[in-house]
């Protein structure tokens, strides 16, 4: 028969082993570059009370909670021929790199969508452009979610074969990715999408001739299927192959993007829920000289996979002053930095962030990412940090997140500090400002 009594020597030995284990793990976690993980023990020993101060491994987490999360917004306007982000998801690598530096990245479908390709980033929020502008203005808040119920709207103008292709994408997303695409509806009237390039601005735009048909379809999904995000597939006119040559070579304007934004803006403005659009097009003939920046749109039959993936976890939009804000909501005042092309600072969102009076974010403009626009910060009176490329931009954000003045990382960019002295003269004070060497204190 086994003896279940625990001897005093065994108690002392087990207690020493437990204490030694916790100390070793604490030293190990402090010496590693990754975040500390909770450590649990199943030791159940009985011993005499000790007068020594007890230190638990869980105390290692406290330092990580001393700072709030660092939030950055990345903007690349749609349909403006951006050198990076103006094609088939070619700004996605920037977003991936940026998301590894910040705690929370807020960006929009034009940055994250790559037709048949997408890349999941747990700390990136997929926010439609109209909603992003209202968020920047402080009118809407973002509510992160675990999962959305996605509804799919198909244009009645889509031919049967192309419609089946899109339904197969939805089924594949449900079966292979587990995405919550709950119902599909076909509009009661063809949307009749029209697109063109604005001759004044040079950016693409357009319209749908029957917006009511789209809104009725969305309303049906919201009421009957209780979806809270919408994917729209509109039948776009097929261009002559020669008209797409520049875009396929990684040059010129994405003529589809402008009216895609018009469609998603319409839905978001009316229903205040996430929405993104994927165009339905006939496949283009194969070309051996396709630019890598445009290739993601020619490896399959649809552009829908990335849209369904993005919408499945897109944050919900809460209209401030009309809806109660939960503790986990993100406000414009939570944003620490904005990164965007240098000549694209004139959008509603960018201007709202630049003119923010409370917790004004750091504005970073990228010279290399040229567009057809000419909304440069100098013309708009916006204070920005200018960088040459996204390499530098991410470095600036890393410094800013660390609480380091980005200019202190550059050669001779920190000048002498200004000192204001008040010298009493005849009962009055005179204010004077002098520059003194920085290594002395005022």
C-alpha positions in Angstrom: 0.0 0.0 0.0 1.4 3.5 -1.0 2.2 6.1 1.6 0.4 9.4 0.7 2.0 11.4 3.5 4.3 14.2 2.3 7.5 14.4 4.3 9.0 17.8 5.4 12.2 17.2 3.3 10.0 16.6 0.2 8.1 19.8 0.8 11.3 21.9 1.1 12.8 20.3 -2.1 9.6 20.9 -4.1 9.3 24.5 -2.9 12.9 25.2 -3.9 12.4 23.6 -7.3 9.2 25.7 -7.9 10.9 28.9 -6.9 14.0 28.1 -9.0 11.8 27.4 -12.0 10.0 30.7 -11.8 13.2 32.7 -11.4 14.7 30.9 -14.4 11.7 31.6 -16.5 11.6 35.3 -15.5 15.3 35.6 -16.5 14.6 33.9 -19.8 11.6 36.1 -20.6 13.4 39.3 -19.8 16.2 38.3 -22.2 14.0 37.4 -25.1 12.7 39.8 -27.8 9.2 38.3 -27.8 6.2 39.1 -25.5 6.0 37.3 -22.2 3.5 34.5 -22.0 1.6 33.5 -18.8 3.2 30.5 -17.0 1.0 28.2 -15.0 2.1 25.6 -12.5 0.2 22.6 -11.1 2.3 22.4 -8.0 0.0 21.9 -5.0 2.3 21.7 -1.9 1.6 22.6 1.7 4.2 24.4 3.7 4.6 26.8 6.6 3.8 30.5 5.9 6.8 32.4 4.8 7.7 36.0 5.7 9.6 36.5 2.4 8.1 38.8 -0.3 6.5 36.6 -2.9 7.2 37.4 -6.6 5.1 35.7 -9.2 5.8 35.3 -12.9 2.6 37.1 -13.8 4.2 40.4 -12.6 6.2 40.4 -15.8 3.2 41.5 -17.7 2.7 44.9 -16.0 5.3 46.8 -18.0 3.5 46.0 -21.3 0.3 47.6 -20.1 1.8 51.0 -19.3 1.3 52.4 -22.8 -1.8 52.5 -24.9 -1.8 50.9 -28.3 -0.1 52.8 -31.2 -2.6 53.3 -34.1 -1.6 54.3 -37.6 -3.7 55.1 -40.7 -2.5 54.3 -44.2 -4.2 56.0 -47.1 -3.7 55.5 -50.9 -6.6 57.2 -52.8 -8.4 55.1 -55.3 -8.3 55.6 -59.1 -5.6 58.3 -59.0 -2.8 56.3 -60.6 -0.7 55.9 -57.4 2.7 54.5 -58.3 2.3 52.2 -55.3 -1.3 51.1 -54.6 -2.8 52.2 -57.9 -2.9 48.7 -59.4 -3.8 45.2 -58.1 -3.0 45.3 -54.4 0.5 46.5 -54.9 0.4 48.5 -51.7 -0.3 45.4 -49.7 3.4 44.7 -48.9 3.6 48.2 -47.4 0.6 47.4 -45.2 2.1 44.1 -44.1 5.4 45.8 -43.1 3.6 48.6 -41.4 1.3 46.3 -39.4 4.4 44.6 -38.0 5.5 47.9 -36.4 2.3 49.4 -35.2 -0.3 47.9 -32.7 -3.3 48.8 -34.9 -3.3 49.6 -38.6 -6.4 51.3 -40.1 -6.6 51.3 -43.9 -9.0 50.7 -46.8 -9.9 48.2 -49.5 -7.8 49.9 -52.1 -4.7 49.0 -50.1 -5.7 45.5 -48.9 -7.6 44.1 -51.9 -5.5 42.1 -54.5 -8.3 40.3 -56.5 -7.6 36.6 -56.0 -5.0 37.3 -53.4 -5.2 38.6 -49.8 -3.1 38.5 -46.7 -4.7 38.3 -43.2 -3.3 40.7 -40.6 -4.9 40.4 -37.2 -4.1 44.0 -36.2 -5.3 45.6 -39.5 -8.8 47.1 -39.8 -10.5 47.0 -43.3 -12.4 50.3 -43.5 -14.3 51.6 -46.6 -13.2 55.0 -47.8 -16.4 56.9 -47.0 -16.4 55.5 -43.5 -12.7 56.3 -43.1 -13.5 60.0 -43.9 -16.3 60.1 -41.4 -14.1 58.5 -38.8 -11.3 61.0 -39.4 -13.9 63.8 -39.0 -14.8 62.5 -35.6 -18.4 61.7 -36.7 -18.1 57.9 -36.6 -16.3 55.4 -34.4 -14.9 52.0 -35.3 -16.0 48.9 -33.4 -13.6 45.9 -34.0 -15.4 42.5 -34.3 -14.6 38.8 -34.2 -16.8 38.1 -37.3 -19.4 39.7 -39.6 -22.3 38.2 -41.4 -21.5 38.9 -45.1 -24.2 39.3 -47.7 -23.5 39.1 -51.4 -25.2 41.3 -54.0 -24.9 40.3 -57.7 -25.8 42.6 -60.5 -28.6 41.3 -62.7 -26.6 42.3 -65.7 -24.0 39.6 -65.0 -24.2 36.7 -67.6 -25.1 33.2 -66.2 -21.6 31.8 -66.6 -19.9 34.7 -64.9 -22.6 34.7 -62.2 -21.9 31.0 -61.5 -18.1 31.8 -61.2 -18.9 34.3 -58.5 -21.2 32.0 -56.6 -18.4 29.3 -56.7 -16.1 31.9 -55.1 -18.6 32.4 -52.3 -19.0 28.7 -51.8 -15.2 28.2 -51.8 -14.8 31.0 -49.2 -17.3 29.3 -47.0 -16.0 25.8 -47.3 -12.2 26.4 -47.5 -11.8 29.5 -45.4 -14.9 29.2 -43.1 -16.0 32.8 -44.0 -19.5 33.7 -42.9 -21.1 34.5 -46.3 -24.7 33.8 -45.4 -26.8 34.8 -48.4 -26.7 36.1 -52.0 -29.3 38.2 -53.8 -29.5 39.3 -57.5 -30.7 42.9 -58.1 -34.1 43.3 -59.6 -32.7 45.5 -62.4 -29.2 45.6 -64.1 -27.1 48.3 -62.4 -25.6 49.5 -65.7 -22.2 50.7 -64.5 -20.6 53.6 -66.4 -17.0 54.7 -66.0 -14.7 57.4 -67.3 -11.7 59.5 -66.5 -12.3 63.1 -65.2 -10.5 65.3 -67.8 -9.8 68.0 -65.1 -8.3 65.9 -62.3 -7.2 62.9 -64.3 -8.7 60.4 -61.8 -11.2 57.7 -62.7 -14.8 58.0 -61.7 -18.3 56.9 -62.9 -21.8 56.1 -61.8 -24.5 53.4 -61.8 -27.6 54.2 -63.7 -29.9 52.4 -61.3 -28.7 53.0 -57.7 -32.1 52.2 -56.4 -31.8 48.6 -57.5 -28.6 48.2 -55.5 -30.1 49.8 -52.3 -33.2 47.6 -52.5 -31.0 44.5 -52.7 -28.9 45.6 -49.8 -32.0 46.4 -47.7 -33.5 43.0 -48.3 -30.3 41.3 -47.1 -30.1 43.5 -44.0 -33.7 43.0 -43.0 -34.3 39.3 -44.0 -30.8 37.7 -43.6 -29.7 40.2 -40.9 -26.3 40.7 -42.5 -24.0 43.4 -41.3 -21.5 43.7 -44.2 -22.1 43.8 -47.9 -20.0 42.6 -50.9 -21.2 44.0 -54.3 -20.4 42.6 -57.7 -21.3 44.9 -60.6 -21.1 44.0 -64.2 -18.5 46.4 -65.7 -18.3 47.1 -69.5 -15.6 45.2 -71.2 -13.0 47.5 -72.7 -11.0 47.0 -75.9 -7.8 45.1 -75.1 -5.7 48.0 -76.3 -7.4 50.4 -73.8 -6.0 48.3 -71.0 -2.4 48.1 -72.3 -1.0 50.8 -70.0 -2.6 49.5 -66.9 -1.5 45.9 -67.6 2.1 47.3 -68.0 1.9 48.9 -64.6 1.3 52.5 -65.9 -1.6 54.8 -66.2 -4.9 54.9 -64.3 -7.1 52.0 -63.0 -10.3 53.0 -64.8 -12.4 50.6 -62.7 -11.4 51.9 -59.3 -13.2 55.3 -59.3 -16.7 54.0 -59.9 -16.1 51.1 -57.5 -15.6 53.7 -54.8 -18.9 55.4 -55.9 -20.7 52.1 -55.4 -19.4 51.3 -52.0 -19.8 54.9 -50.8 -23.5 54.7 -51.7 -24.1 51.6 -49.6 -22.0 52.8 -46.6 -23.7 56.2 -46.6 -27.2 54.7 -46.6 -26.7 51.8 -44.2 -23.6 52.6 -42.1 -22.2 49.1 -42.5 -19.0 47.8 -44.1 -19.1 47.4 -47.9 -16.6 46.6 -50.7 -17.0 46.1 -54.4 -15.6 43.5 -56.9 -16.1 44.1 -60.7 -17.4 41.4 -62.9 -15.4 41.3 -66.2 -14.8 38.9 -69.1 -11.3 37.4 -68.9 -8.7 39.2 -70.9 -6.5 37.4 -73.4 -3.2 36.1 -72.1 -0.2 38.3 -72.4 3.4 37.3 -71.7 4.4 40.9 -70.8 2.1 41.5 -67.8 3.4 43.8 -65.0 3.7 42.1 -61.6 1.8 45.0 -60.1 -1.3 44.1 -62.2 -0.9 40.3 -62.3 -3.2 39.6 -59.3 -6.2 40.5 -61.4 -5.4 38.0 -64.1 -4.9 34.8 -62.2 -8.6 33.9 -61.8 -12.1 34.6 -63.0 -13.1 37.1 -60.3 -11.9 39.8 -57.9 -14.2 38.6 -55.1 -12.0 36.5 -52.8 -10.1 39.4 -51.2 -13.4 41.3 -50.7 -15.1 38.5 -48.8 -12.0 38.0 -46.7 -11.7 41.7 -45.8 -15.4 42.1 -45.0 -15.5 39.0 -42.8 -13.7 40.9 -40.0 -14.2 44.6 -41.0 -15.0 46.8 -38.0 -18.5 48.0 -37.6 -19.3 51.8 -37.9 -21.0 53.6 -35.0 -22.4 57.0 -35.6 -21.4 59.1 -32.6 -24.1 60.9 -30.6 -26.7 58.4 -31.9 -25.3 55.1 -30.8 -23.7 54.1 -27.5 -19.9 53.6 -27.8 -18.5 50.5 -26.3 -15.2 50.5 -24.4 -13.3 48.9 -27.2 -14.3 51.5 -29.8 -11.6 53.4 -31.8 -11.9 57.1 -32.2 -10.1 59.6 -34.4 -8.4 60.9 -31.3 -6.8 57.5 -30.9 -4.8 57.8 -34.1 -1.1 58.5 -33.7 0.1 58.8 -37.3 -1.1 59.1 -40.9 0.9 57.9 -43.9 -0.1 58.9 -47.5 1.3 60.0 -50.9 2.8 63.5 -50.8 0.5 64.9 -53.6 -2.7 63.3 -52.2 -3.3 65.4 -49.0 -6.5 67.0 -50.1 -9.0 64.3 -49.3 -11.7 64.7 -46.6 -10.0 62.2 -44.3 -6.5 63.6 -44.7 -7.7 67.2 -44.1 -9.7 66.2 -41.1 -6.7 64.5 -39.5 -4.4 67.5 -40.4 -6.8 70.0 -38.8 -7.5 67.9 -35.7 -7.2 70.0 -32.5 -7.2 67.1 -30.1 -4.3 64.6 -30.2 -3.2 65.8 -33.6 -1.5 62.8 -35.4 1.9 62.8 -37.0 1.4 63.3 -40.8 3.9 61.5 -43.0 4.0 62.1 -46.8 5.8 59.7 -49.2 7.5 61.4 -52.2 8.0 58.2 -54.2 4.3 57.4 -54.3 3.2 59.9 -57.0 -0.4 60.2 -58.2 -2.2 62.4 -60.8 -3.3 64.8 -58.0 -1.5 67.9 -56.9 -2.8 68.3 -53.4 0.6 68.9 -51.8 0.9 69.9 -48.1 2.5 73.3 -48.9 -0.5 74.4 -50.8 -2.9 73.3 -48.1 -0.9 74.6 -45.2 -0.5 71.2 -43.6 2.5 70.4 -41.4 4.0 67.1 -42.3 7.1 64.9 -42.1 8.4 64.4 -45.7 10.1 61.1 -46.5 11.4 59.7 -49.8 9.8 56.3 -49.7 8.0 53.8 -47.5 11.2 52.4 -46.0 11.8 55.8 -44.4 8.1 56.2 -43.5 8.1 53.0 -41.5 11.3 54.1 -39.8 9.7 57.4 -38.8 6.7 55.5 -37.4 8.9 53.1 -35.4 10.7 56.1 -33.8 7.4 57.9 -33.1 6.0 54.8 -31.5 9.1 54.4 -29.3 8.7 58.0 -28.1 11.7 59.2 -30.0 11.8 62.4 -32.0 12.3 61.1 -35.6 14.6 64.1 -36.4 17.0 62.9 -33.7 17.8 60.0 -36.0 19.0 62.3 -38.8 22.3 64.1 -39.1 22.3 67.7 -37.7 18.5 67.9 -37.6 18.3 68.9 -33.9 19.0 72.6 -33.4 19.7 74.4 -30.1 16.8 74.7 -27.8 15.1 78.1 -27.4 15.0 79.5 -23.8 12.5 82.1 -22.7 13.6 84.2 -19.7 11.5 86.8 -17.8 13.7 89.6 -16.4 11.9 92.0 -14.0 12.6 95.6 -14.9 11.0 98.5 -13.1 8.3 96.3 -11.8 7.4 94.8 -15.1 8.6 91.6 -16.9 10.3 91.5 -20.2 10.2 88.3 -22.2 13.2 87.4 -24.3 14.1 84.4 -26.3 17.6 83.1 -26.8 19.2 80.1 -28.3 21.6 78.1 -26.1 23.6 75.0 -26.6 21.4 71.9 -26.0 23.7 70.2 -23.5 22.9 72.9 -21.0 19.6 73.2 -19.2 17.6 76.4 -19.0 
